[in-house]
Amino acid sequence: MKPNTVAPQSAWSKSSYSSGAEGNCVTTAILGRRIAVRDSKLAFEEEQGVLLVQARAWADFLGLVRS
């Protein structure tokens, strides 16, 4: 899916741990029971897609990363 068809620009957020200066981060948008994930460097590229994952799977992933 293309980023701008999944969620409006205002729905996307980036982690406070991301380095804002270089733009090297992943942004996410909460879409009910799904989480959309995209590479912020490529956010406006038409050819770039978005990874959609179930909210529970995303929560499990974050739990593992944080531990």
C-alpha positions in Angstrom: 0.0 0.0 0.0 1.1 3.5 -0.6 1.7 5.7 2.5 -0.7 8.5 1.7 -3.5 6.1 0.9 -3.2 4.3 4.2 -3.4 7.3 6.6 -3.3 11.1 6.3 0.1 12.7 7.0 -1.1 14.0 10.4 -1.7 10.4 11.6 2.0 9.4 11.3 4.4 9.8 14.3 8.0 8.9 14.9 9.7 7.6 18.0 11.3 10.1 20.4 14.4 7.8 20.1 14.7 8.5 16.4 17.5 10.9 15.3 15.6 13.8 13.8 18.6 15.5 12.2 19.3 12.9 9.6 15.7 11.7 9.0 16.7 8.1 9.7 13.6 6.8 11.4 10.6 4.7 11.1 7.2 6.3 11.5 4.0 4.6 12.5 0.2 5.3 12.3 -2.4 3.6 14.5 -5.3 2.3 12.4 -7.6 0.6 14.8 -6.5 -3.0 15.1 -3.6 -2.4 12.7 -0.4 -0.5 12.8 1.1 1.0 9.6 4.9 1.3 9.5 7.0 3.2 6.9 10.5 4.4 6.4 10.4 8.2 7.0 13.1 8.9 4.3 10.8 7.4 1.7 7.5 8.6 3.1 6.5 10.6 0.1 7.8 8.3 -2.6 5.0 7.0 -4.7 6.7 3.6 -5.2 7.3 3.0 -1.5 4.9 0.9 0.5 3.7 0.6 4.0 4.0 -2.5 6.2 0.7 -3.2 8.0 0.8 -5.4 11.1 -1.8 -6.4 13.6 -1.7 -4.2 16.8 -1.1 -7.2 19.0 1.9 -8.4 16.9 3.3 -4.8 17.0 2.9 -4.7 20.8 4.7 -8.1 21.1 7.5 -6.8 18.9 7.9 -3.6 20.9 8.0 -5.7 24.1 10.8 -7.8 22.8 12.8 -4.7 21.6 12.4 -3.0 24.9 13.5 -5.9 27.0 
